[in-house]
Amino acid sequence: MKQERLINGPFIALSLSAFLFFASFNMIIPMLPDFLTSLGGGEYKGLIISLFTITAGLSRPFSGKLADKIGRIPVMIFGAVVCFIAGLSYPFVTGVVAFFILRLLHGFSTGFTPTGNAAYVADIVPFNRRGEAMGIIGVAISIGTATGNALGGHIGSIYPIDYVFYTSAATAIMSVIILAGMNETLVDKVQFNFGLLKLNRNEIIEKKVLVPAIYMALSVFSFGLVLTIMPDYSAHLDISNKGLFFAVFVLASLGVRIVAGKISDKIGRVKVLKVSSFMLAIAMVLIALSNSLISLIGAGIVFGLAVGMNSPTVFAWAIDLADDNKRGKALATLYIFLEIGIGMGAFISGWIYSNDSAFFQRTFYTGAGFALVSFIYLNIATSRKQMH
């Protein structure tokens, strides 16, 4: 049942669990390019993120259906357990093929936990405060992401990389412990059976949220690009902590997430997204032109403001458009397109960059181009459909 108070026990517990989960899998990201290079696969850096997003995207229809059938909590726990097992497994990887197989398996974590997470939030918050709620949970996720990146980069710069993997696993299991103590919000739930894993064609995509989903794919292209290229770009600019940019942009997104969510509750989602998508294009150009730590931090702040406005608003928009009994499916659809966008950003940027510093600017300008396309698409799609 929804409660009048936005901040309550279940919301706080969910936020803490989300913080730990996102810290866990983001902790290893700054170290993976070097780890892959040490395995002899430096030219395949674009696959580090894109393979992860493939299984995340493919698992979304299943996680969405299961969240609507067996409950939000089991779906979240499954994803966090996968994160724990993956963290323990990386130290035993000795070859490129094994590394990419593990990346594929690790992708199931974000295929499940965030879907249940968003559905749980929608279950417990008032209708007219969804944007604000998604902004607050986004702050917890952002702090987790920033903490994970900064901590992983710091540990990896002092200790052997295995310490980063084990810390990631320990963080994931703490998220599981919190989830195990929370109450389920789905009322009419059923027992899990393998028949639930059979999907009909109409159970994969929720058509009512296609416009925000397509917008999501276009707008997060630059995020996949940054995840893939930024560790090498930081080294190119002689910045020793490869997680620093991630920490800066995530911290910059914190305050604006709540403000943007509240504003979108009042003036509409689309108006906020038009601003964020245009700002995203500017941020990518600023990153491309950066030539020092200070200029990169400045670009990171603009990027963080854009992401902070974008994320809670588009999620709240999708929840607005979804039927109450299909929230899991609607959010899974949004996440499928998010994974497509991040995967495209990772793969295409890795291909353009080709491990050659001469192509850094070209790569970031491509990200700016996709951000502009998202802005144009949003204007065309919403003017035709009169969506708010």
C-alpha positions in Angstrom: 0.0 0.0 0.0 1.1 3.5 -0.7 1.8 5.7 2.3 1.4 9.4 2.6 5.0 9.9 3.7 7.5 9.6 1.0 10.4 8.7 3.2 9.5 5.7 5.3 11.2 2.5 6.5 10.8 0.4 3.3 12.0 3.4 1.2 15.1 3.9 3.3 15.9 0.2 3.3 15.5 0.0 -0.5 17.7 3.1 -1.0 20.5 1.5 1.1 20.2 -1.8 -0.7 20.3 0.1 -4.1 23.4 2.1 -2.9 25.3 -1.1 -2.1 24.2 -3.0 -5.3 25.3 -0.2 -7.6 28.5 0.4 -5.7 29.3 -3.3 -6.1 29.2 -3.6 -9.9 30.5 -0.1 -10.6 33.5 -0.7 -8.3 35.3 -2.9 -10.9 34.6 -0.7 -14.0 37.6 1.6 -13.8 39.9 -1.4 -13.5 38.5 -3.6 -16.3 40.2 -2.1 -19.3 43.6 -2.7 -17.7 42.5 -6.1 -16.5 41.5 -7.1 -20.1 44.7 -5.7 -21.5 46.7 -7.9 -19.0 44.8 -10.9 -20.4 45.8 -9.9 -24.0 42.5 -8.4 -25.1 43.2 -4.7 -25.1 41.7 -4.2 -28.5 38.3 -5.5 -27.3 37.6 -2.9 -24.7 34.4 -1.9 -26.4 33.0 -5.3 -25.4 33.5 -4.8 -21.7 30.3 -2.9 -21.3 28.4 -4.0 -24.4 28.5 -7.7 -23.5 27.4 -6.9 -20.0 24.4 -5.0 -21.4 23.4 -7.8 -23.8 22.4 -10.3 -21.0 21.0 -7.4 -18.9 18.8 -6.5 -21.9 17.8 -10.1 -22.7 16.9 -10.8 -19.1 14.6 -7.7 -18.8 11.4 -9.3 -20.1 11.9 -12.2 -17.7 12.6 -9.9 -14.7 9.7 -7.7 -15.6 7.3 -10.7 -15.8 8.7 -12.3 -12.6 8.4 -9.0 -10.7 4.7 -8.8 -11.7 4.2 -12.5 -10.8 6.4 -13.7 -7.9 7.2 -10.4 -6.4 9.7 -7.5 -6.4 12.0 -8.8 -3.6 13.0 -12.2 -5.2 13.8 -10.5 -8.4 16.1 -7.9 -6.6 17.7 -10.6 -4.5 18.5 -12.8 -7.6 20.3 -9.9 -9.3 22.4 -9.0 -6.2 23.4 -12.7 -5.7 24.7 -12.8 -9.3 26.7 -9.7 -8.5 28.2 -11.4 -5.5 29.1 -14.6 -7.4 30.6 -12.6 -10.3 32.8 -10.6 -7.9 34.2 -13.8 -6.5 34.8 -15.2 -9.9 36.9 -12.5 -11.7 40.1 -13.4 -9.8 40.0 -16.9 -11.4 39.7 -15.6 -15.0 42.9 -16.2 -17.0 41.8 -15.7 -20.6 40.0 -13.3 -22.8 37.1 -15.7 -23.7 36.5 -16.6 -20.0 36.5 -12.9 -19.1 33.8 -12.1 -21.7 31.7 -15.2 -20.6 31.8 -13.8 -17.1 30.8 -10.4 -18.3 27.8 -11.9 -20.0 26.8 -13.7 -16.8 27.4 -10.6 -14.7 24.9 -8.8 -16.9 22.1 -10.7 -15.3 22.6 -8.7 -12.1 21.5 -5.4 -13.7 18.9 -7.3 -15.7 17.0 -8.2 -12.5 17.7 -5.9 -9.5 16.9 -2.5 -11.0 13.7 -3.7 -12.5 12.4 -5.0 -9.1 13.8 -1.8 -7.5 11.9 0.6 -9.7 8.6 -1.4 -9.4 9.0 -1.5 -5.6 9.4 2.3 -5.5 6.2 2.7 -7.7 4.3 0.5 -5.3 5.1 2.5 -2.1 5.0 6.1 -3.1 2.1 8.5 -3.8 1.1 8.9 -7.5 1.8 12.7 -7.5 5.3 12.3 -6.1 6.8 9.7 -8.4 9.2 12.0 -10.0 10.5 13.1 -6.6 10.7 9.5 -5.4 12.7 8.4 -8.5 15.0 11.4 -7.9 15.7 10.4 -4.3 16.3 6.7 -5.1 18.4 8.0 -8.0 20.5 9.9 -5.4 21.2 6.6 -3.5 22.1 4.9 -6.8 24.3 7.8 -7.8 26.1 7.9 -4.5 26.6 4.1 -4.8 27.9 4.5 -8.4 30.3 7.3 -7.4 31.5 5.5 -4.3 32.0 2.3 -6.2 34.0 4.0 -9.0 36.1 6.1 -6.7 36.7 3.2 -4.2 37.5 0.7 -6.9 39.9 3.1 -8.6 41.6 3.9 -5.3 41.9 0.2 -4.2 43.2 -0.7 -7.6 45.8 1.9 -7.6 47.3 0.6 -4.3 46.6 -3.1 -4.1 46.3 -6.0 -6.6 43.1 -5.9 -8.7 41.8 -9.0 -6.9 41.2 -6.8 -3.8 38.7 -4.8 -5.9 36.8 -7.9 -7.0 36.5 -9.2 -3.5 35.4 -5.9 -2.1 32.7 -5.8 -4.9 31.5 -9.2 -3.8 31.3 -8.2 -0.1 29.3 -5.1 -1.0 26.8 -7.2 -3.1 26.2 -9.6 -0.3 25.4 -6.7 2.1 22.7 -5.6 -0.4 21.2 -9.1 -0.4 21.0 -9.1 3.5 19.0 -5.9 3.5 16.6 -7.1 0.8 16.0 -10.4 2.6 14.7 -8.4 5.6 12.2 -6.3 3.5 8.4 -6.9 3.1 7.0 -7.8 -0.4 4.7 -5.2 -2.0 3.1 -7.3 -4.7 -0.3 -8.4 -3.4 -1.4 -11.1 -5.8 1.8 -13.1 -6.1 2.3 -16.7 -7.2 4.9 -19.3 -6.5 7.8 -19.5 -8.9 7.6 -22.2 -11.6 9.7 -22.7 -14.7 6.5 -22.1 -16.8 6.8 -18.4 -15.9 10.0 -18.3 -17.9 8.0 -18.9 -21.1 7.4 -15.6 -22.8 4.7 -14.8 -25.3 5.4 -12.2 -27.9 3.2 -9.7 -26.1 5.0 -10.2 -22.8 8.3 -8.7 -24.0 7.6 -5.1 -24.8 5.0 -2.8 -23.2 3.9 -0.6 -26.1 2.5 2.1 -23.9 6.0 3.2 -22.9 7.7 2.9 -26.3 8.3 6.7 -26.7 10.2 7.1 -23.5 12.0 3.8 -24.1 13.3 4.9 -27.6 14.2 8.3 -26.1 16.1 6.4 -23.3 18.1 4.3 -25.8 19.2 7.4 -27.7 20.0 9.5 -24.7 22.1 6.9 -22.8 24.4 6.2 -25.8 26.8 8.7 -24.3 26.7 7.0 -21.0 27.9 3.7 -22.6 30.5 5.7 -24.4 31.8 7.3 -21.2 31.9 3.9 -19.4 34.0 2.5 -22.1 36.4 5.3 -23.1 36.8 7.4 -19.9 39.4 5.2 -18.2 41.7 5.4 -21.2 40.9 9.1 -21.7 41.8 9.8 -18.0 45.2 8.2 -18.5 45.7 10.2 -21.7 45.2 13.3 -19.7 47.6 12.1 -17.0 44.9 11.6 -14.4 46.0 8.7 -12.1 42.6 7.8 -10.6 40.6 6.4 -13.5 37.4 6.5 -11.4 37.6 10.2 -10.7 35.5 11.4 -13.7 32.8 8.9 -12.7 32.8 10.2 -9.2 32.6 13.8 -10.3 29.7 13.4 -12.7 27.7 11.2 -10.4 28.1 13.6 -7.5 27.1 16.5 -9.7 23.9 14.6 -10.5 22.8 14.2 -6.9 21.0 17.4 -6.0 19.6 17.9 -9.4 17.9 14.5 -9.4 15.5 15.4 -6.6 14.9 18.9 -8.0 14.3 17.7 -11.6 12.0 15.0 -10.3 9.9 17.4 -8.3 9.8 19.9 -11.2 8.7 17.2 -13.6 5.8 16.3 -11.2 4.6 19.9 -11.6 5.4 21.0 -15.2 5.6 17.6 -17.0 8.3 15.1 -17.9 8.9 16.1 -21.5 9.8 19.7 -20.7 12.5 18.6 -18.3 13.8 16.0 -20.8 14.2 18.5 -23.6 16.5 20.5 -21.4 18.5 17.5 -20.2 19.0 16.0 -23.7 20.3 19.3 -25.1 22.6 19.7 -22.1 23.9 16.2 -22.6 25.0 17.1 -26.2 26.9 20.2 -24.8 28.6 18.0 -22.1 29.9 15.6 -24.7 31.5 18.4 -26.7 33.1 19.8 -23.5 34.6 16.4 -22.7 36.0 16.2 -26.3 37.6 19.6 -25.8 39.1 18.8 -22.4 42.9 18.9 -22.1 43.4 18.9 -18.3 42.1 17.7 -15.0 40.2 21.0 -14.4 38.5 21.1 -17.8 37.5 17.4 -17.6 36.0 17.9 -14.1 34.1 20.9 -15.5 32.7 18.8 -18.3 32.0 16.0 -15.9 29.8 18.4 -13.8 27.8 19.4 -16.9 27.4 15.7 -17.9 26.3 14.9 -14.3 23.7 17.6 -14.3 22.3 16.3 -17.6 22.2 12.7 -16.4 20.7 13.8 -13.1 17.8 15.5 -14.8 17.3 12.8 -17.4 17.2 9.6 -15.4 14.4 10.1 -12.7 12.3 12.0 -15.2 12.2 9.3 -17.9 11.5 6.6 -15.3 8.6 8.6 -13.8 7.3 9.2 -17.3 7.2 5.4 -18.0 5.5 4.7 -14.7 2.9 7.4 -15.5 2.1 5.7 -18.9 2.0 2.1 -17.6 -1.0 0.2 -16.3 -0.7 -0.6 -12.5 -0.7 -4.4 -13.1 2.0 -4.1 -15.8 4.6 -1.9 -14.0 7.2 -4.6 -14.0 6.8 -5.2 -17.7 6.8 -1.4 -18.5 10.0 -0.8 -16.5 11.6 -3.9 -18.0 10.8 -2.4 -21.4 12.5 0.9 -20.4 15.5 -1.0 -19.1 15.7 -3.1 -22.3 16.1 0.1 -24.3 18.5 1.5 -21.7 20.7 -1.6 -22.2 20.4 -1.2 -26.0 21.5 2.4 -25.8 24.4 1.7 -23.4 25.5 -1.3 -25.4 25.5 0.7 -28.6 27.4 3.5 -27.0 30.0 1.0 -25.6 30.4 -1.0 -28.8 30.4 1.9 -31.3 32.7 4.1 -29.2 35.1 1.2 -28.8 35.1 0.7 -32.6 35.6 4.4 -33.3 38.3 4.8 -30.7 40.1 1.6 -31.7 42.6 1.9 -28.8 44.1 5.0 -30.6 44.3 8.3 -28.7 44.1 10.2 -32.0 40.3 9.2 -32.2 39.2 10.4 -28.8 37.6 13.7 -30.0 35.8 11.9 -32.9 34.4 9.4 -30.4 33.0 12.0 -28.0 31.6 14.1 -30.9 29.6 10.9 -31.9 28.1 10.9 -28.4 27.1 14.5 -28.8 25.4 13.6 -32.1 23.3 10.9 -30.5 22.3 13.3 -27.7 21.1 15.8 -30.3 19.1 13.0 -32.1 17.4 12.2 -28.7 16.4 15.8 -28.4 15.0 15.9 -31.9 13.2 12.6 -31.5 11.6 13.8 -28.2 10.3 16.9 -29.9 8.8 15.0 -32.9 7.4 12.1 -31.0 5.7 14.2 -28.2 4.3 16.8 -30.5 2.6 14.1 -32.6 1.3 12.1 -29.6 0.6 15.1 -27.3 2.3 13.3 -24.5 3.3 15.0 -21.3 
